[in-house]
């Protein structure tokens, strides 16, 4: 009986390099080059022979692009120096002065900064819909817009939207859609299959998986949109180095196994936290009973280990003391690596036009690959004595 290989198998077995009669390494070689020598003067600009200059990317970059495009279900993918660049490049490529972008009020902070500072200075305005807006409200906000920037779950407060319904409505109105798919890592959810025009992710996080590189990826299903993205990358000169691409390619091979373990541990921690009197709410859609859990269960094939925790009362100073009491959670930004992290995020709520009503300080946790029982014990000792009523 024949069957199509699973994601787990394809990410290991897929390769753009053809087998040869001789021996070859499992992973492609790292080729560091700026100048590429030619056999003759007539071939200097012959792109059919491969990259003309090192900036075009060598074997490892092309193999990584092909693997990400296959994972995302796109016709092509491009690499960017950071995850933020993966978000900003399509916005630059697909909008012009006088256009309007619509985004959730819970959009990733640096994406908001880019929209409000860089794009606004160049004549592109942004409308923010409430993070908890209904499908109909988001569709109504699309009137007169050129592009919709989607996050689902949204940053910090993890609201979800019906991506397929909203993408279909946007397409019917001539509105392009770009989705930041970092939480799902291109594996737990595939925006392109749900009608989104551009799927982006921070490869720095789950795809790489080891907190040791910076990179983003932009995947498309339409050649015309892809050409606009590629032209912008080419014009700006935003390319990636082979060493980082090699590390990301290595990380992708084990992504399904790591994501499964992150999700399993995160659900265990989330369920434990929700029972604690010190915790008002756990913001994690995969947890049964959470807001948007039904939507997550319908559309997602997996989950990340990232969640929000709203504490029950307490001051911001006390929240920082709680983080300082943790011993197994690192205090640092980013997420998606093997290690657990904790940050204090209440301050970012002040940037929103429609602030969320929180019962107390907002903590963001990334549940890594440590034993979840050990992480729970660490949270237990840190929460003991928290000033709850």
MILUM-289406 format. One record per residue: x, y, z negated of N, C-alpha, C in turn; residue in one letter. Coordinates in steps of 0.05 Angstrom, whole numbers, plus 5000, padded with zeros to 4 digits. Each point is the difference from the previous one (the first is absolute). Layout:
// residues N
XYZXYZXYZA;...
// end
This chain:
// residues 389
501749765000498350245000501850255000X;499650185019501650245002498750224984X;501650184990499050234985501950235003X;499050244997501850235001501550034974X;502650065002501650034975498950224982X;500349964974499150204981502050234999X;499350224986501850224997502649914987X;499749834980502449904986502049875018X;498949845019501749865019501150195021X;498350175011500850185021502250194992X;499850104975502050204992502849874996X;500049744997502649864998500949915028X;498249905016500849875025500250195024X;498550234998500050185023502750145004X;500850025024502550145007499950085029X;501250235006500050095027502349885015X;502149914987502349895013499449725009X;500749935025499549745010502249804991X;499349764993502149804993501949965023X;502549964994502049945020501049724997X;501649915018501149734998502149984978X;501250234994502150004979498850054973X;501650014980499150054973499650314996X;498250064982499550284994499250034970X;500450234989499250034972497050024997X;499049944977497150024995499050285004X;501550204989499350285002501650135022X;498950205013501550145021502450154988X;502050045016502450144990499450304997X;501450134981499850294997502050135020X;498950155018501750145020500050304994X;502250094991500350294994501350135024X;498550195012501150125024498750275005X;501550195009499050245012500349985030X;502649985009500649975029499649715008X;498849975023499749735013501350015027X;502049845004501650005024498549865023X;500550105024498649915024502049865019X;499049815016501849875020500850185023X;498450205006500750185022498550274997X;500950205015498850264998497150005009X;499349825018497349995010498049904980X;501049874979498249884980499750184975X;501250234999500050164976497250074990X;498250045018497250074992498049785007X;501049765004498249785008498849884975X;497650074993498749904976499349715002X;499949895024499349725003502149814988X;502450114996502249844988499950004969X;498150154989499850014971500450294990X;500550044975500350274989502350155014X;499550255005502050175013501950124979X;498950054976501650124979499149874973X;501750014981499549864974497450094987X;499250255005497650114987497549845009X;500249875023497749845010499549754984X;501949924983499649764984501249765014X;501149824984501349765011498349764993X;501249765001498549754997498249994975X;501250074977498549974975497650194999X;500450255009497750185000497849915018X;500749895024497949915018498649754990X;501549834986498749764989498150084977X;500850194984498350094978497550135011X;500350175020497750135013498049795010X;501149805014498249795011498649844978X;501349954978498849854979497850164985X;500550264996498050174988497650035018X;500550045026497750025019498449755000X;501349774999498549754999498449974975X;501250084977498649984975497650184999X;500350255010497850205000498049955022X;500649825019498249965022500050225021X;502350135003500350225019501649925024X;499950185020501649955024502850094997X;500550174981502750094995500150134972X;502550034990500450134974502650155002X;500250224986502550164999500950034971X;502550024997501250034973500650304995X;499750084975500650284992501849994976X;501450224994501950004978498749974972X;497550074997498649984975497149935004X;498649924979497149965002498550255005X;500950224988498750265005500250085029X;502349955013500350065028498149835017X;499449764991498049845015497350125000X;499350144978497450144998500150265017X;502150154997500150275013500349995030X;501549815010500549995029497449985016X;498249814994497549995015498450264998X;500050134977498550254997501250215019X;502650025001501350195018499449925029X;500149745006499749915028497250045010X;498049984983497249995009498450254995X;501250214988498550254995501450235013X;498550225004501050245012498950244984X;501350245002498950234986497050045006X;498650064979497150035002498449754992X;501449774998498749754993499549984969X;498349824993499349954972500549714993X;501349954978500549744989498149964976X;498849774997498449934977501549794984X;500150034974501449814983498649974973X;500449784986499049974973501450204981X;498550094981501250174980502149854983X;499949745001501949834985502449935017X;500550145022502149935018502850014986X;501849835009502849994989501150294999X;501150074977500950274995501850125021X;502149875009501750115021498550035027X;498049835006498450045024498450264997X;498850054977498550244996501950255003X;502349984989501950225002500750065029X;500449795016500650035028497650145015X;497649914994497750115013499650304992X;500350054974499450274990502250205006X;502549905003502250185004500950005030X;500949785009501149985027497950045022X;497949844998498050015021498350264999X;499450094976498550254998501550235012X;502750004997501650225011500149985030X;499249785012499949975029497249985011X;498150114984497350035011498249764998X;500849804985498349764996498950014972X;497350014997498850014974499249724990X;499649984974499249744988497650044982X;498049825004497749994982500349754984X;499550034973500249774982497249924991X;499349755005497549904990500449884972X;498050014982500449884974500949715002X;501749924981501149735001497849794998X;497950064986497849804997497750065019X;500550145022497950065019498949745012X;497450015007498749765013500849995029X;499449785013500649975029498650225015X;497550064995498650215014501250274996X;501050064975501250264995502750035015X;501549785002502550025014499550045030X;498049865011499350035028499150285006X;498450124981499150275004502350205000X;502149944985502450174998501650005026X;499449815018501649985025499250205021X;497850144996499050205020502250205006X;500850025025502050205009502849924994X;500549764990502749914993501449875024X;502650004999501649865020501149744990X;500549984974501349774988499149954972X;499649754993499449914973502349844989X;501050094977502149854986498749844978X;500449735002498649824982501949884979X;499149994975501449834980497849834987X;500549754999498149824987501549744992X;500549974973499350184978501550265001X;498850214989501350265000502150024978X;501850195003502150034980499050064972X;501249874981499750054971497349924989X;497850065013497449934989498649775015X;501149915022499449745013497149985010X;498850225009497449985013500349865027X;498049855008500049875026497850105018X;500449975026497950085019499549775019X;497850025014499349805021501550085025X;502449905003501850095022498749955027X;498949765005498949935026497750195008X;498250054981497750175006500950295006X;501950104984500950275004501750035025X;501749805006501650015024498249995025X;497949844999498149995023498650275004X;499250124978498750265002501950215010X;502549994991502050195009500549975030X;500349755009500549965029497650105017X;497649964990497650105015500050305002X;501350134981500150305000502650115012X;501749825011502550095011502150084980X;499749904975501950064978502049764998X;502550065001502149804997500349934970X;500849754995500349914972502949904996X;501150084977502649904991499649904972X;500949754994499649894974502749944987X;500450104976502449934984499349734988X;501449795010499349734993502249884981X;501450174985502249904984499149814978X;497750064988499049824978499749725009X;498949975025499649735011502449895015X;501950175005502649925012499749885028X;497850055014499649895026499349704999X;499649904977499549714996497349954988X;499350134979497449964986497750135015X;500650195018498050145015501350105026X;498549975022501150095026498250225012X;500750254996498350225009499349995030X;502049925017499550015029497849815007X;499749784986497949805006497350114991X;500050214983497550124990499450265015X;501350055022499350235017501750254995X;502049994982501750234995502050035023X;500750245007501850055022502949964993X;500850084977502849994992500249894971X;501649804996500549894973502950064992X;500350124977502750074991500549884973X;502549954993500649904974502950084992X;500550014975502750044989501349734998X;501749945019501549754999501749984975X;500750244989501650014975498849834978X;497449965000498649884978499949695004X;497649895004499749715000501549865023X;500050125023501449865023502949954994X;501450214990502849964992500249854974X;498550094979499649844976502250014979X;502150155004502249994981501050284991X;498450215005500650274991502850105007X;500949925024502750075008500250135027X;497750095012500250135026497650185003X;500250195019497950185007499349965030X;497449965006499249965028497050005002X;499050085023497249985006499549875026X;497549935006499349885026497350115009X;499850045026497650105013499149795021X;497649894997499149805019497550105015X;499849935025497850095017498949775016X;497450035009498849815017499450115028X;500650265004499450145025502550125011X;500649945025502550095012500250305002X;497850145005500050295003500750134973X;498849904979500750114974502949934993X;500849765007502749914994502050185014X;499550085025501850185014500350274986X;497850104989500150264986501749974975X;499749774986501649954976502949985007X;500649845020502849965008501350265009X;498550165016501250265008500750184977X;498350004979500650164977502449904985X;500249744997502449894986502550065016X;499849985026502350065018500850294998X;498050185001500550284999501250094974X;499049884978501050084973502649864993X;500649785014502549854994499849854974X;497649914992499649864975500249705005X;502449904997500549715005501249874974X;500449745002500949854976502649865006X;501549954979502649875002499749705000X;501949865012499849705002500249864973X;501550114981500349864974497350004985X;498650225000497450014987498049825015X;500150005026498149835015500649714995X;502549924997500749734994498949914972X;500250184981498949944973497049985001X;498750175015497149995002499149755014X;501449925021499349755014500349764981X;502050004984500449784981497750004980X;499250244990497850014981497449905012X;499550065025497449925012499649705000X;502249855001499749715002498649884975X;500350134977498849894975497750174991X;499050195016497950184992497549854991X;498949805014497649874991500349874973X;502349874994500449884974500150214978X;501450215005500250214979497450144995X;498550065022497550144997498049824984X;500049755005498249824985500650004971X;502650004993500750004972499550274987X;500650225014499350274990497150014993X;498349915019497150024996499049834977X;501149764998499249824979500650114972X;502450104998500950124974498550264994X;499550165021498750264995497149954991X;498649805011497349954992500049914971X;501949834992500149914972500550244981X;501850185007500550234984497650194999X;498750045023497750185002497749904982X;499549745001497949894984500650024970X;502549974993500750034972499850294991X;500950185016499850284993497150104997X;498249905017497350104999498649924974X;501049804987498949924974501150154976X;502150165005501350144978498350254993X;499650064974498650244993501550265006X;502649985003501650245007499650085029X;498849835016499750055029497150065007X;499550225013497350075008499349865026X;501850005020499449875025502649905013X;499849785014502249915017499150045029X;501650145015499350075028501549805018X;498649785006501249795016497849855014X;499450065025497749885014499949705000X;502349855000499849715000498849894974X;499950164979498949894975497049995001X;498749774996497149985000498850204981X;498050145009498750204983501050285006X;502350025014501050275006498450135022X;500150275000498750155021501349915027X;498449955020500949925027501049715001X;499649844979501049735001498749855023X;497450045005498649865021501250075027X;500750255004501250095026502749875003X;501650004979502649875001499749705007X;498249874987499649715004499049945029X;498550185011499049965027502250035021X;501850204997501850085021502949924996X;500849944976502949964994500649714996X;502349915010500949734997502049974978X;500650214986501949994978500150274986X;502050044983500150244984502850074993X;500450254993502650104990500049974970X;502350074988500249994971499850284988X;498950195015499950284991497250064989X;499950134977497450074988500350254983X;497750124994499850224982498849924973X;500950124979498949944973499350274987X;497450034994499150254986499849934971X;501650144984500049954972497650134986X;499349894977497750104985500950224982X;499550255009500950244986503050014998X;501150164981502850034998501050245015X;502450104993501250235013502049915020X;500950195016502049945020502749934987X;500650144978502549934985499949724989X;497649924990499749734990500349795022X;499050075024500249825023502949965007X;501650214999502849985006501449834979X;499250034975501249834979499349715004X;497649955010499249725006501849885021X;500650165021501849905021502849954989X;500850184983502749974989500249754982X;497749904990500049764983500249745016X;499550025027500249765017502949925003X;500549745001502749895003500449855026X;497849895012500349855025499150165024X;498750224996499150175022502150235004X;501150015024501750235006498350255004X;501250234993498650255004501250135025X;498649975022501050115025497949995022X;500550165020498150015023500549795020X;498249995020499849795019498849754987X;499849795015498949744991500349805022X;499249764995500249795020502549824998X;501850084982502349844995499449774981X;502149854993499649774982499650084971X;500650254994499950084972497450164993X;499149984976497650154991500850284993X;498150195006500550284996497650134987X;500550224986497850164988500650305004X;498050155007500250295002497650134988X;500350254992497850164988499150195022X;497449985008499150145024497850214995X;499350064976497850194996500650275013X;502550085000500750265011499250035030X;500149785015499350015028497050055005X;498449964980497150045003499450305004X;501850184991499650285002500150105029X;501249845018500250075028497449965015X;498249854989497649935015497950224999X;498550025022497850195002497649894984X;499849744997497749884986501249814979X;501050104978501449834980498349784989X;501249774996498549784988499650054970X;497749914990499550024972501349774986X;502050054984501649794987499550024969X;499849774987499650004971502550064985X;502349975013502550054987502350005020X;502449994992502350005018499949775020X;501150065024500049805022502849895003X;500249734997502649865003499949835025X;502150005016500149825023502049784994X;499149755004501649774996500549855026X;502549925004500549815021500949744987X;498549795005500649744987501949855019X;502449954990502049875016499949704998X;502349885003500249715001500949874974X;500150164978500549884974497749824991X;500549854980497849834989497850184989X;497549975010497950194991499549984970X;500549774987499649984971502050184986X;502450035011502050174988499250305004X;498950065023499150285005497750074981X;498249814996497750054982501050044971X;502049854992501150034973501350274997X;501350105021501350265000497950224998X;497949985016497850194998498649994973X;499749774989498749964974501550154978X;502749975000501550144979500050305004X;499950095025500150295005497350124994X;497849865005497350114995499349994970X;501249834985499449994971500350274986X;497950094988500150264987499150235017X;499249945025499050225018497650144986X;499950265001497850154986497349985014X;498849764998497349975011498050024977X;497550085007498050054978499049744987X;
// end
